[in-house]
Amino acid sequence: MGKINEYIKKYLHSEKEQKIFFYPINKDLPFAVYNLINESSGEYFFTSNRTEGNYFYELGWKYIGVAFYHLNYVGTPVYRLYNKETDNYLYTIEISEAQYLSRIGWLFEGECFTTASYGLPIYRLHNLKSNKYIFTPNLGERDNLILNEWVNDGVAFYEGVN
């Protein structure tokens, strides 16, 4: 079972109050998608759920900031899957890819946010040796990873609001 599901089972159904480590959301803006990084693995984590972000922060992930804003229920859904063997998250806008991966052992965690059809591209890279994925908006980081045996899967989704 993925970290998120364990957390939801343990904390979200309890009365325990959770701290908020993130900056407050401006009520005039759309929903924020937060970005965290696991500095030991280089993996990025995206969530629009502040409580979920806090859980990863408490696990040692570093809070980077608000990756982008999105309009809830407007735009293309981004699905999140978790691979417990590699302890890695994958984000995709392709429901067929999500369904296939869930059939071969990835845990389908559902829609995590929506994405615009344009904006700053978030690139997905895949390491075939470790079967890990990394997501980055940084072209320099993307190009460096490609030089170090990562496969460029192209644009996973776009930051921004439709």
Accessible surface in RSA format (square Angstrom, percent):
REM  Atomic radii and reference values for relative SASA: ProtOr
REM  Chains: A
REM  Algorithm: Lee & Richards
REM  Probe-radius: 1.40
REM  Slices: 20
REM RES _ NUM      All-atoms   Total-Side   Main-Chain    Non-polar    All polar
REM                ABS   REL    ABS   REL    ABS   REL    ABS   REL    ABS   REL
RES MET A   1   117.24  60.7  78.38  51.9  38.85  92.5  80.45  68.4  36.78  48.7
RES GLY A   2     0.33   0.4   0.00   N/A   0.33   0.4   0.00   0.0   0.33   0.7
RES LYS A   3    41.13  20.1  40.72  25.0   0.41   1.0  30.53  27.5  10.60  11.3
RES ILE A   4     5.72   3.3   5.72   4.3   0.00   0.0   5.72   4.1   0.00   0.0
RES ASN A   5    44.30  30.5  40.54  39.2   3.76   9.1   9.40  22.6  34.90  33.7
RES GLU A   6    86.90  49.9  82.59  62.5   4.31  10.3  29.63  57.3  57.27  46.8
RES TYR A   7     4.90   2.3   3.32   1.9   1.58   4.1   4.43   3.3   0.47   0.6
RES ILE A   8    59.86  34.1  59.86  44.6   0.00   0.0  59.86  43.1   0.00   0.0
RES LYS A   9   149.13  72.8 131.01  80.4  18.12  43.1  87.50  78.8  61.63  65.6
RES LYS A  10   141.10  68.8 118.94  73.0  22.16  52.8  79.40  71.5  61.70  65.7
RES TYR A  11    47.77  22.3  44.62  25.4   3.16   8.2  17.17  12.9  30.60  37.7
RES LEU A  12    72.76  40.5  45.48  32.5  27.29  68.6  47.85  33.6  24.92  67.1
RES HIS A  13   146.35  80.0 111.24  77.3  35.11  89.8  84.44  87.0  61.91  72.0
RES SER A  14    51.24  43.3  28.59  38.2  22.64  52.2  35.04  74.6  16.20  22.7
RES GLU A  15   175.96 101.0 145.79 110.3  30.17  71.8  71.19 137.7 104.77  85.5
RES LYS A  16   132.37  64.6 109.63  67.3  22.74  54.1  79.44  71.5  52.93  56.4
RES GLU A  17   160.69  92.3 134.97 102.1  25.72  61.2  55.37 107.1 105.32  86.0
RES GLN A  18    40.47  22.6  24.37  17.8  16.10  38.3  16.31  34.7  24.16  18.3
RES LYS A  19   145.91  71.2 134.99  82.8  10.91  26.0  88.83  80.0  57.08  60.8
RES ILE A  20    80.84  46.0  51.10  38.1  29.74  71.7  51.10  36.8  29.74  80.7
RES PHE A  21    76.43  38.2  48.23  29.9  28.20  73.4  53.49  32.4  22.94  65.6
RES PHE A  22     9.85   4.9   0.19   0.1   9.66  25.1   0.50   0.3   9.35  26.8
RES TYR A  23   152.91  71.4 150.55  85.7   2.35   6.1 104.74  78.7  48.17  59.4
RES PRO A  24   116.52  84.9  98.46  89.8  18.06  65.6  99.44  82.1  17.08 106.1
RES ILE A  25    56.40  32.1  41.38  30.8  15.02  36.2  45.33  32.6  11.07  30.0
RES ASN A  26    79.38  54.7  67.05  64.8  12.34  29.7  26.43  63.6  52.95  51.2
RES LYS A  27   195.82  95.5 163.21 100.1  32.61  77.6 113.86 102.5  81.96  87.3
RES ASP A  28   134.67  94.3  99.55  99.1  35.12  83.1  32.01  75.3 102.66 102.4
RES LEU A  29    79.99  44.5  66.18  47.3  13.81  34.7  67.42  47.3  12.57  33.8
RES PRO A  30    33.99  24.8  24.02  21.9   9.97  36.2  33.37  27.6   0.62   3.8
RES PHE A  31   103.84  52.0 101.36  62.8   2.48   6.4 103.00  62.4   0.84   2.4
RES ALA A  32     1.47   1.3   0.63   1.0   0.83   1.9   0.63   0.9   0.83   2.2
RES VAL A  33     0.00   0.0   0.00   0.0   0.00   0.0   0.00   0.0   0.00   0.0
RES TYR A  34     0.46   0.2   0.46   0.3   0.00   0.0   0.46   0.3   0.00   0.0
RES ASN A  35    10.92   7.5  10.92  10.6   0.00   0.0   0.49   1.2  10.43  10.1
RES LEU A  36     0.00   0.0   0.00   0.0   0.00   0.0   0.00   0.0   0.00   0.0
RES ILE A  37    29.25  16.6  29.25  21.8   0.00   0.0  29.25  21.1   0.00   0.0
RES ASN A  38    34.39  23.7  33.16  32.0   1.23   3.0   2.97   7.2  31.42  30.4
RES GLU A  39   122.20  70.2  92.88  70.3  29.31  69.8  36.44  70.5  85.76  70.0
RES SER A  40   113.46  95.9  67.21  89.7  46.24 106.5  58.15 123.8  55.31  77.5
RES SER A  41    46.76  39.5  17.27  23.0  29.49  67.9  27.10  57.7  19.66  27.5
RES GLY A  42    22.49  27.7   0.00   N/A  22.49  27.7  21.32  58.5   1.16   2.6
RES GLU A  43     6.28   3.6   6.28   4.8   0.00   0.0   2.99   5.8   3.29   2.7
RES TYR A  44    26.04  12.2  25.30  14.4   0.74   1.9   3.99   3.0  22.05  27.2
RES PHE A  45     0.00   0.0   0.00   0.0   0.00   0.0   0.00   0.0   0.00   0.0
RES PHE A  46     0.87   0.4   0.87   0.5   0.00   0.0   0.87   0.5   0.00   0.0
RES THR A  47     1.73   1.2   1.73   1.8   0.00   0.0   0.00   0.0   1.73   2.6
RES SER A  48    36.99  31.3  19.47  26.0  17.52  40.3   2.29   4.9  34.70  48.6
RES ASN A  49    65.48  45.2  59.01  57.0   6.47  15.6  20.79  50.0  44.68  43.2
RES ARG A  50    63.19  26.5  58.74  29.9   4.45  10.6  13.51  18.5  49.67  30.1
RES THR A  51    29.96  21.3  29.38  29.8   0.59   1.4   2.99   4.0  26.98  40.8
RES GLU A  52    13.66   7.8  13.38  10.1   0.27   0.6   3.77   7.3   9.89   8.1
RES GLY A  53     0.00   0.0   0.00   N/A   0.00   0.0   0.00   0.0   0.00   0.0
RES ASN A  54     1.43   1.0   1.43   1.4   0.00   0.0   1.43   3.4   0.00   0.0
RES TYR A  55    33.58  15.7  32.35  18.4   1.23   3.2  15.52  11.7  18.05  22.3
RES PHE A  56     0.00   0.0   0.00   0.0   0.00   0.0   0.00   0.0   0.00   0.0
RES TYR A  57    88.03  41.1  80.86  46.0   7.17  18.6  36.20  27.2  51.83  63.9
RES GLU A  58   105.11  60.3  68.91  52.1  36.20  86.2  35.09  67.9  70.02  57.2
RES LEU A  59    89.45  49.8  55.20  39.5  34.24  86.1  59.70  41.9  29.74  80.0
RES GLY A  60    63.30  78.1   0.00   N/A  63.30  78.1  35.56  97.6  27.74  62.1
RES TRP A  61    11.87   4.8   8.39   4.1   3.48   8.2   5.12   2.7   6.76  11.0
RES LYS A  62   112.20  54.7 107.09  65.7   5.11  12.2  61.64  55.5  50.56  53.9
RES TYR A  63    37.21  17.4  23.75  13.5  13.46  35.0  23.70  17.8  13.51  16.7
RES ILE A  64    86.30  49.1  55.58  41.4  30.72  74.0  59.01  42.5  27.29  74.1
RES GLY A  65    12.36  15.2   0.00   N/A  12.36  15.2  12.36  33.9   0.00   0.0
RES VAL A  66    52.94  34.8  23.91  21.6  29.04  70.0  23.91  20.8  29.04  78.8
RES ALA A  67    24.57  22.6   4.01   6.2  20.56  46.8  12.60  17.7  11.97  31.7
RES PHE A  68     9.59   4.8   2.40   1.5   7.19  18.7   9.59   5.8   0.00   0.0
RES TYR A  69    67.38  31.5  65.22  37.1   2.17   5.6  41.28  31.0  26.11  32.2
RES HIS A  70     5.51   3.0   5.26   3.7   0.25   0.6   5.07   5.2   0.44   0.5
RES LEU A  71    64.29  35.8  61.99  44.3   2.30   5.8  62.44  43.9   1.84   5.0
RES ASN A  72    56.84  39.2  42.98  41.5  13.87  33.4   5.78  13.9  51.06  49.4
RES TYR A  73   184.86  86.3 153.22  87.2  31.64  82.3 114.62  86.1  70.23  86.6
RES VAL A  74    71.49  47.0  64.17  58.1   7.33  17.7  67.51  58.7   3.99  10.8
RES GLY A  75    35.49  43.8   0.00   N/A  35.49  43.8   8.30  22.8  27.19  60.9
RES THR A  76    51.36  36.5  48.52  49.2   2.84   6.8  22.43  30.1  28.92  43.7
RES PRO A  77    41.67  30.4  41.67  38.0   0.00   0.0  41.67  34.4   0.00   0.0
RES VAL A  78     0.00   0.0   0.00   0.0   0.00   0.0   0.00   0.0   0.00   0.0
RES TYR A  79    33.89  15.8  33.89  19.3   0.00   0.0  11.94   9.0  21.94  27.1
RES ARG A  80    10.71   4.5  10.71   5.5   0.00   0.0   0.38   0.5  10.33   6.3
RES LEU A  81     0.00   0.0   0.00   0.0   0.00   0.0   0.00   0.0   0.00   0.0
RES TYR A  82    13.67   6.4  13.02   7.4   0.65   1.7   0.97   0.7  12.70  15.7
RES ASN A  83    16.58  11.4  16.52  16.0   0.06   0.1   0.70   1.7  15.88  15.3
RES LYS A  84   141.53  69.0 121.06  74.3  20.47  48.7  70.27  63.2  71.26  75.9
RES GLU A  85   160.10  91.9 121.93  92.2  38.17  90.9  42.46  82.1 117.63  96.0
RES THR A  86    26.21  18.6  17.35  17.6   8.86  21.1  24.03  32.3   2.18   3.3
RES ASP A  87    55.77  39.1  52.57  52.3   3.21   7.6  23.97  56.4  31.81  31.7
RES ASN A  88     0.34   0.2   0.34   0.3   0.00   0.0   0.00   0.0   0.34   0.3
RES TYR A  89     1.68   0.8   0.72   0.4   0.96   2.5   0.72   0.5   0.96   1.2
RES LEU A  90     0.00   0.0   0.00   0.0   0.00   0.0   0.00   0.0   0.00   0.0
RES TYR A  91     0.12   0.1   0.12   0.1   0.00   0.0   0.12   0.1   0.00   0.0
RES THR A  92     4.18   3.0   2.44   2.5   1.74   4.1   1.74   2.3   2.44   3.7
RES ILE A  93    62.74  35.7  48.91  36.4  13.83  33.3  48.91  35.2  13.83  37.5
RES GLU A  94    94.70  54.4  93.84  71.0   0.86   2.0  30.57  59.1  64.12  52.4
RES ILE A  95    77.45  44.1  75.53  56.3   1.92   4.6  75.53  54.4   1.92   5.2
RES SER A  96    72.97  61.7  67.61  90.2   5.36  12.3  46.25  98.5  26.72  37.4
RES GLU A  97    45.40  26.1  39.24  29.7   6.15  14.7  24.77  47.9  20.63  16.8
RES ALA A  98     0.00   0.0   0.00   0.0   0.00   0.0   0.00   0.0   0.00   0.0
RES GLN A  99    91.35  51.1  89.41  65.3   1.93   4.6  24.66  52.5  66.68  50.6
RES TYR A 100   112.89  52.7 112.89  64.2   0.00   0.0  76.91  57.8  35.98  44.4
RES LEU A 101    15.63   8.7  15.63  11.2   0.00   0.0  15.63  11.0   0.00   0.0
RES SER A 102    45.08  38.1  26.79  35.8  18.29  42.1  12.28  26.2  32.80  45.9
RES ARG A 103   173.83  73.0 136.49  69.6  37.34  88.9  72.76  99.4 101.07  61.3
RES ILE A 104    98.89  56.3  64.81  48.3  34.08  82.1  73.49  52.9  25.40  68.9
RES GLY A 105    60.20  74.2   0.00   N/A  60.20  74.2  37.15 101.9  23.05  51.6
RES TRP A 106    14.09   5.7   8.78   4.2   5.32  12.5   3.05   1.6  11.04  17.9
RES LEU A 107    62.20  34.6  58.39  41.8   3.80   9.6  62.02  43.6   0.18   0.5
RES PHE A 108    83.13  41.6  64.34  39.9  18.79  48.9  64.34  39.0  18.79  53.8
RES GLU A 109    35.58  20.4   2.55   1.9  33.03  78.6   9.07  17.5  26.51  21.6
RES GLY A 110    16.36  20.2   0.00   N/A  16.36  20.2  16.07  44.1   0.28   0.6
RES GLU A 111    88.17  50.6  54.99  41.6  33.17  79.0  21.08  40.8  67.09  54.8
RES CYS A 112    20.74  15.7   6.20   6.9  14.54  34.2  13.24  33.6   7.50   8.1
RES PHE A 113     5.44   2.7   0.00   0.0   5.44  14.2   5.39   3.3   0.05   0.2
RES THR A 114     3.18   2.3   3.14   3.2   0.03   0.1   2.66   3.6   0.52   0.8
RES THR A 115     3.95   2.8   1.76   1.8   2.20   5.2   3.81   5.1   0.15   0.2
RES ALA A 116     3.67   3.4   0.00   0.0   3.67   8.3   0.65   0.9   3.02   8.0
RES SER A 117    82.81  70.0  56.59  75.5  26.22  60.4  45.60  97.1  37.21  52.1
RES TYR A 118   135.43  63.2 133.54  76.0   1.89   4.9 107.05  80.4  28.38  35.0
RES GLY A 119    39.33  48.5   0.00   N/A  39.33  48.5  23.45  64.4  15.88  35.6
RES LEU A 120    83.79  46.7  74.81  53.5   8.97  22.6  78.64  55.2   5.14  13.8
RES PRO A 121    30.48  22.2  30.48  27.8   0.00   0.0  30.48  25.2   0.00   0.0
RES ILE A 122     3.05   1.7   3.05   2.3   0.00   0.0   3.05   2.2   0.00   0.0
RES TYR A 123    23.37  10.9  23.37  13.3   0.00   0.0   7.67   5.8  15.70  19.4
RES ARG A 124    29.20  12.3  29.20  14.9   0.00   0.0   2.40   3.3  26.80  16.2
RES LEU A 125     0.00   0.0   0.00   0.0   0.00   0.0   0.00   0.0   0.00   0.0
RES HIS A 126    26.21  14.3  26.21  18.2   0.00   0.0  16.72  17.2   9.49  11.0
RES ASN A 127    21.70  15.0  21.70  21.0   0.00   0.0   0.00   0.0  21.70  21.0
RES LEU A 128   123.19  68.6  99.45  71.2  23.73  59.7 100.40  70.5  22.79  61.3
RES LYS A 129   171.33  83.6 132.11  81.1  39.22  93.4 103.10  92.8  68.23  72.7
RES SER A 130    49.55  41.9  32.70  43.6  16.85  38.8  41.31  88.0   8.24  11.5
RES ASN A 131    55.05  38.0  55.05  53.2   0.00   0.0  19.12  46.0  35.93  34.7
RES LYS A 132    53.82  26.3  53.82  33.0   0.00   0.0  41.29  37.2  12.52  13.3
RES TYR A 133    17.27   8.1  16.97   9.7   0.29   0.8   0.05   0.0  17.22  21.2
RES ILE A 134    10.97   6.2  10.97   8.2   0.00   0.0  10.97   7.9   0.00   0.0
RES PHE A 135     0.49   0.2   0.49   0.3   0.00   0.0   0.49   0.3   0.00   0.0
RES THR A 136     0.27   0.2   0.27   0.3   0.00   0.0   0.00   0.0   0.27   0.4
RES PRO A 137    46.18  33.7  37.47  34.2   8.71  31.7  37.54  31.0   8.64  53.7
RES ASN A 138    79.32  54.7  71.97  69.6   7.35  17.7  15.86  38.2  63.46  61.3
RES LEU A 139    94.70  52.7  90.02  64.4   4.68  11.8  90.02  63.2   4.68  12.6
RES GLY A 140    47.60  58.7   0.00   N/A  47.60  58.7  37.07 101.7  10.53  23.6
RES GLU A 141    53.14  30.5  44.86  33.9   8.28  19.7  27.72  53.6  25.43  20.8
RES ARG A 142    46.54  19.5  46.54  23.7   0.00   0.0   0.04   0.1  46.51  28.2
RES ASP A 143    64.10  44.9  62.77  62.5   1.33   3.1  26.88  63.3  37.22  37.1
RES ASN A 144    84.15  58.0  81.89  79.1   2.25   5.4  16.83  40.5  67.32  65.1
RES LEU A 145    24.34  13.6  24.34  17.4   0.00   0.0  24.34  17.1   0.00   0.0
RES ILE A 146    68.90  39.2  56.71  42.2  12.19  29.4  56.71  40.8  12.19  33.1
RES LEU A 147   148.64  82.8 117.63  84.2  31.01  77.9 121.06  85.0  27.58  74.2
RES ASN A 148    82.90  57.2  71.19  68.8  11.70  28.2  21.68  52.2  61.22  59.2
RES GLU A 149   109.57  62.9  88.73  67.1  20.84  49.6  53.87 104.2  55.69  45.5
RES TRP A 150    33.30  13.4  27.99  13.5   5.31  12.5  17.31   9.2  16.00  26.0
RES VAL A 151    64.34  42.3  60.41  54.7   3.93   9.5  64.34  55.9   0.00   0.0
RES ASN A 152    61.45  42.4  36.93  35.7  24.52  59.1  11.17  26.9  50.27  48.6
RES ASP A 153    58.20  40.8  22.55  22.4  35.65  84.3  13.45  31.6  44.75  44.6
RES GLY A 154    25.79  31.8   0.00   N/A  25.79  31.8  25.03  68.7   0.76   1.7
RES VAL A 155    62.29  41.0  34.17  30.9  28.11  67.7  34.31  29.8  27.98  75.9
RES ALA A 156     9.59   8.8   0.12   0.2   9.47  21.5   8.06  11.3   1.53   4.1
RES PHE A 157     2.52   1.3   0.00   0.0   2.52   6.6   2.52   1.5   0.00   0.0
RES TYR A 158    69.60  32.5  69.60  39.6   0.00   0.0  33.24  25.0  36.35  44.8
RES GLU A 159    44.04  25.3  43.83  33.2   0.21   0.5   0.89   1.7  43.15  35.2
RES GLY A 160    21.81  26.9   0.00   N/A  21.81  26.9  21.09  57.9   0.72   1.6
RES VAL A 161    47.02  30.9  31.67  28.7  15.35  37.0  33.21  28.9  13.81  37.5
RES ASN A 162    74.23  51.2  35.19  34.0  39.04  94.0  33.71  81.1  40.52  39.2
END  Absolute sums over single chains surface
CHAIN  1 A     8911.1       6984.3       1926.9       4979.2       3932.0
END  Absolute sums over all chains
TOTAL          8911.1       6984.3       1926.9       4979.2       3932.0
